[in-house]
């Protein structure tokens, strides 16, 4: 398991933190929780270990009831014209120790953060992404982060980048 303190010691910078993002985006939390609680819908998270963003949910991540996943690699592509990302880029990451690539969003929490870290999102830089793997109501939903695992939503928890 990659330790965050070791990343910082080796020159990585924390460029995204979900917990901090949610503190200033309560409407996103409210929408996700509302979808979870809507029993008439198959959309959203199951909520087995607490509602998204709640203290209970974070506690279950910390104690291991909600699984986490880490990927590391090198940024090999940037697409700045993706219509599905609101004014953000999509990164292509070549994973370390695997013969595959994944796509991930560039997460900026506010304009100040975007200005501060925009230059780190460059081809050739190293990247480590920490995910929270929460269960979806739809058990057969595919994801491109964790191969062979259906019915989970890989939520970006933290992103660290190192300039190379």
Order of alpha helices (4+ residues) and beta strands (2+ residues): alpha-beta-alpha-alpha-alpha-beta-beta-beta-alpha-beta-beta
